[in-house]
Structure formats: structure tokens, C-alpha cells
Amino acid sequence: MDAGGVDITVLSQTSPGVHQLSHRQAAIEAAQSCNDFLAKQISHHPSRYRGFACVPLQDPQAAVLELERCVKEFGFLGALVNGHTGGNYLDAPEFSPFWAMLEELQIPLYLHPVAPYVLPHVFEGQLALDGALWSWTCETASHALRLVLGGVFDRHPSAKLILGHMGETLPFELWRLDSRAEILPVSRRPSRPPSEVIREHLWITTSGVCSDAALKCSLEELGNDRVMFSIDYPYESSELACHWIESASIDEVTRTKVCWQNAAELLKINA
């Protein structure tokens, strides 16, 4: 952090996380343990570290209580969910109380990649495609689109979603999403154009994508107040990512927003 000029890092549990545990009580206890551990680490460097809560969505009511505890007791800034929960996605009705608590606390949800519940046939015989190289992107983008097309943001109008990895390709697909949604049968057609929902409820981070072209496209499609710098440490090089964002071919007002201002506003960090 010091070498890269990073003042504050938001820490969270990585994939596969507690969401892939099969037993409800084990997930509850694991989430509580992870959050207690994270709070202790933050306490060692309170001016430098912040945290996202780990929530046991195997029991939505327990997830609500754990999220509230983490925000009110530890000062966590949001929640991070590692993809599906045993094949269940966050547009399902049983997760409505969790979305409602996110709204009540006025905090965002970070949707982080995980392996698909069932590996699609297209990956058979070419397993290099499975994992961070490609399948996680497909899985996470599809999960996010379930929320957009499934009416989650109509039912929870103040909900906020963060996607990493330059938005898991969604910023590059907005025009086509609208075009194809428009010709769906009325029974399947979303109430609003997907791009409208995405631009209203979605923030993205640059984590793991150090590309000027991808950054410029995301800024043009989403606006310079919806893109936030992130490193994806320890999976990506802090040195590479920090050098890239400092030299990226964007104007200085945008660089300030991307490097810290947008995150400070969304996460309510007094920077």
C-alpha cells in the first residue's frame, strides 16, 4: 500500500467463501468467525483498513442479523457475496430481507466471482476456460443480469451493487442488452431498459483489468462517477495496477474520481 500510494484498502473474504458451505449452521458460524477476524485485523491499522461483511445467505434472516452486527458493531462499509449460494441466486424472493437491510443501512453489495454451480458443456475439453480466465466472468455477469432483469432494483430502489474486473464485461454490452430486451415477448420483457437499471444501480471497480481502452469504454458507458480503482491484490500486482492508473490516458478530474473520490462517496469514507 505504501509503495503504491494507497491510503485505504477495503478487505474482504475471497472465493469460494462461506456461500459454498452446504450446512446452514456451519455457514453462520464461519461467517461470524470471518467477520470477527477481519474486525481484529482492521483494529491493528484502523486508519488504513476497512471491511466488507461476510454473510451466511444459507439462512437469509441470519445474514440480515450478521450484516447489521458488522455495520453497527465493526463499522463495515458493505457486504461482499461470492456468487451463488449453493446454486441459489440473489434475485430469489427469499433474499428480499437481505436486500432490504442493505437499503436500510445504506450500504452497497459487492458481487464477487465464484465458479459456476454446474460447469457448462462448452468448457468441456478446454478447462483453461474454467476459472478466473473466463468462466467466473460469465457466471458473475449472468448473476448480475439476473438481478437487473429479475426486478430486484424495482423492488429495492435504493439498492447499490458493485462489480469488479471492469464490470465483468457488462459496460461493453449495454447497447446490445437494450436492443435484445426490446424484442423479447411481453411476458419476458423487463420493465425498464437494462442499461437504465445498470447505470442507476451499478458501480464497477478496475480490479484485475489494467487497460486504458477498457477503462475509457467503462467511463463512457457508465459515467466517471461510477468507476473505482481497485487492485485485486493478492491476485494482481499492486505495483503494476498503481502505476497503470497514475499513467492512464484520462483527464485529472476523472483520475481523482476513479482513484478515490467515487469510493469515498459510495462507501462514506472520510478521506
N, C-alpha and C positions, 0 to 999 in steps of 0.2 A: 504493500500500500504506500509506504513512504517513497520507495523508488519510483513509483508511477504517479505520484502526486494525488493519490486517492485519500481523501479525508475520512469518508464514512463508507462502510460496507454493510449491506443488509445480508445477514446469514440465514440459511435455511437448510432443511434436510433434503438430500438428493434422492433420485430414483434408486430402487423401486419404492422405498418408503413404507410407511405403515399401511398404506392403502391397499397393498397386495397381501396383507395377512388375512388368513381365512377365518380366524376366530375373533368374534366381536370383543370379548373381554381382553384378549391379548392385544388387540389394536388400541383399545382405550388406555391400557397401562403403558404400552410402548409410546404412544403419543405424549402422555403426561411425562414420562421419563425423558423423552427427547426435549420437550419444552423446558423442563426443569434444568437439564444440562445446558441448553442454549442460553437460558437466562443467567446461569452461573458464568458462562464464558463472556457474555456481554458485560457482566459486572466487573470483570477484570480490566476492561477497556471501554468504559461507558461513553466516552466521547467519540470513539471510533467505530463501535459496533452497534447495529440494530438487528432486529429479528423478525422473521415471519413465522407464524404459528403452524405447527403440525396438528392436523385434526383427524380424529378417528371416524371417518364417514361411514364405516360399517354400522354405526349407530348414530343417525343424524342428530338426535337430541343430545347425545354425549358430545358430539362435535360442536354443537352450539354452546354448550356449557364450557368446553375446553377453550374454544375461541374467546369467549367472554373473559375467562380467567386470564388468558395470556395477554389480552389487551389491557385489562384493568389492573392486573397484578404486576405484570412484567413490562408493560408499555410496548408490546409488539405492534408492528405497523400494519399488519395484514396477515393473510394466511397463504400458504403455498400447498397446493394439492398436486401430487404426482399422478396425473392422468386418471384413468378409470379406477373404480373401487371394486375389484373382483368382477369386472365386466359391466358394472353399472356406471352410467354417465350422469353428469350433473344437471342435465335437463329433466331428469326423472322427478315426478311430483314429490317423492319423499325427501328431496333435498331442499324444498322450499323454505323450511325453517332456518336452514343454514344460510341461504341467500338473504333471508330477512334479517338475520343477525349481522351479516356483513353490512347491510344497509343501515341498520340501527347504529352500529359502531362507526359508520362512515369510513370504512377501510376497503382496500381492494383485495381481490383474489388473484394470485399468480398461478396460472395453469402451466405446470412443468411437464415435459415429456416422460413417457414410460413406454415399455414395449406393448405392442398390441395384445389384446386379450387372446386372440387366436391369430396366428401368423397367416396372412393371406397367401393363397396359392401362388401368386405372381412372384413371391420371394423364393419359392422352391428352386433348388439348384443354383441359386445365386445369393448365398447367405451374407455376402458383403453388404447387400442392401438392407439387411436387418440390423437395427440399432441406430446410433446417432447419425450415421451417414445418410439414412433416408427414412426408414420405417417409423422412427419416432416423430419425424416431421409430419408424415401423413396422418399418424394417429392423433397427434395433438391438434393439427389444423382441423381435422374432422370433428374432434371433440368440441373445439371452439365453434365450429359451424352448427353443431347440434344445438348449442346454446342460442346462437343467433337465429336459426330457423325454427327452433322449438319454442320461441316466445318467452324465454327466461327473462329477457330485458324488458318485455312488455309487462310481465308480472312483477318485476323488480326494477322499476325505472331509475333508481339511483345506484344500481349495482355497477361496479367497476372491475374490469378484467385486464390482467397483464399477460402478454405472451412474450416469451423470449425469442432468441435466434431470429431477429429481424421480423418478428410476427409470423414465424412458421410458414412463410410464403404467401400469407393472405393479402398483404398490401399489393402484391403484384397481380391479384386475381379479382379485384373489386369490380372492374367493368364487366367481366365475363359472369361473375356471380349475379349481378343485376340483370344482365341480358338473359341468362338462362332461367332465373327465377321468374322473370316476367312472362314466360311462355308456359310455365307449369300449369296443369289443371287447377281450377279454382280451389279445389279441396286440398291441394298441396302447396298452394302459393303462400308465401309469407305475407304478413300484414304490412310490412314495410320493405323497401329495397335493402338487401343485405349490407350494402355499403353504408347506408344511412345508420344502421344499427352499429356497425363496426366503428364508424367514425365518432359515434356518440359515446360508446361504452368501452372502447378498447384503447389500451396503451401498449406499446411494444418496447422491448429493450434490444440493444445491438448485440447481446451476448452471443459469442461464438461466430459472429459474422463481421469481419473487418474488411468491408468492401465499400468503396465510395459509391459505386453505381447502385448497390442495394440500398445504401443509406439515402441517397438522393431520391430514389423511387419512393421509399417509405415516407420521406418528408413531403414529397409532392402529393402523395395519395392521402396521407393522414393529417398533415399539418405539422409544423415544427414544435407544437406543444404536446405531441403525443408520442414522441420518440425519446428514449432514455438510454444513456450509455451504461453498459454493463460488461463485465469481463468474461464471465463463465469460469472463473477460477474454481478449482484447480485443473479443469479440463483444457483450458486455453491459457496462453501466455499473457501474464499481466503486462510485461514489457511491450510485447507486440501490440496488444489492444490499446494501451495508453498512448503509445507513440502514434498509432494509426489515428485515433480520434483527435489528437492535437494537430495532426497534419492534414486531416481530411479536407477536401476542397469544398467547404461550406463557409458561409459568412459568419462573422464573430458573434452576432446576436443569436443565430441558430446554434452555434457551438456552445454558447453559455447555457442555452435552454437544454440542449441534449446532455451536456456534461453534468449538470447538477440541478438547474432550476426546475425542470419539469418533475424530477423525482422529489425534490424538496416540497413542491406544492402538492403533488399527489399523496405523498406519504406523511405530509405535515412534519417535516424535519426542519428544525430551526437552524438553518445553515448560515 
